């Protein structure tokens, strides 16, 4: 979906995460995906949204710790994903070999400019903002919106413990109001969390932690 996934410099429900281990990367809570290490979560705004069952979120270890895809179809009988008039989403969690935390990426303006430049041109920046921690456990993030062709791209990015957490959403610039509201809710629900050292080490090796990670 997104050329940003290979960017070398880069490549947020408002409640504390659950603790403990999970059998796989999907939360049992309906409409909510939570990674098996509890380092990030995402809430689907309605039953219209679907997450891909395959490949599994950890299938690209060790290049990426998690890679999750999903879509909201463009309407009755319409094709799924942004290419069919719907909305496409990706979540990528991967190692950061350079910056170890968000502040080390540079200013918000510089990050936004880099994001826009990475997509097919012409690209137009629509907005860029820093999102404060939604609760006492979660991480700060950057959120950038920009236009590429007939599509609007929304990116939310967090970085901590040399882990880059990225949500990408692509939707038509002329998406109807109801779809746009759902996209806003989806993006707002994306939250990333730091892990304790033991859980971090296990997760980075592809092993779901079996202990409380906070």
Secondary structure as UniProt FT lines:
FT   HELIX           3..6
FT   TURN            30..31
FT   STRAND          32..34
FT   TURN            36..37
FT   STRAND          40..43
FT   TURN            47..48
FT   STRAND          49..51
FT   TURN            57..63
FT   STRAND          64..72
FT   TURN            76..77
FT   HELIX           82..84
FT   STRAND          87..95
FT   HELIX           102..105
FT   HELIX           108..118
FT   STRAND          123..131
FT   STRAND          141..148
FT   TURN            149..150
FT   STRAND          151..160
FT   TURN            161..162
FT   STRAND          163..172
FT   TURN            173..174
FT   HELIX           177..189
FT   STRAND          191..193
FT   HELIX           197..204
FT   TURN            205..206
//
